[in-house]
Amino acid sequence: MNGVEVPGAAAGSYYTHRCGGSVGHGIPSPDAVTVPALPGGSGLALEVRTGSVKEIIASVFAGETPTSEPMTLTFPKDTARATVPGILPGSYYVMIRVEWEGLFDAGAETYAFRIILRGT
């Protein structure tokens, strides 16, 4: 996020295969990490380290918890980097969902982050 590596807390997952599946959910409250705003206030840059995936979706909530209306963004196909425009300095709760699909199974992992975006 804006050049700062931010550890996420596992917030949920699902896994399915031909014989069944599993689901797990939770809304963690990870420690907040302060990150600098992008130059010129151009938004919040998100980059996800992952292998080959089907889709990456980010939901950005204003405030310390995921209770406001989120700004949702789907990452461009085959890229692990996207920018959420119009983010002002302040506190945000970010959830990133990574979906994958294999030949016989599929799944998704969701990670939560709390950030404090400071002005430049």
Secondary structure, DSSP 8 states (H G I E B T S, - for coil): -TT-----EEEEEEEEETTEEEEEE------EEEEE--GGG--EEEE---SS-SEEEEEEEESSSTTS--EEEE--TT-SEEEETT--SEEEEEEEEEEEE-SSEEEEEEEEEEEEEE--
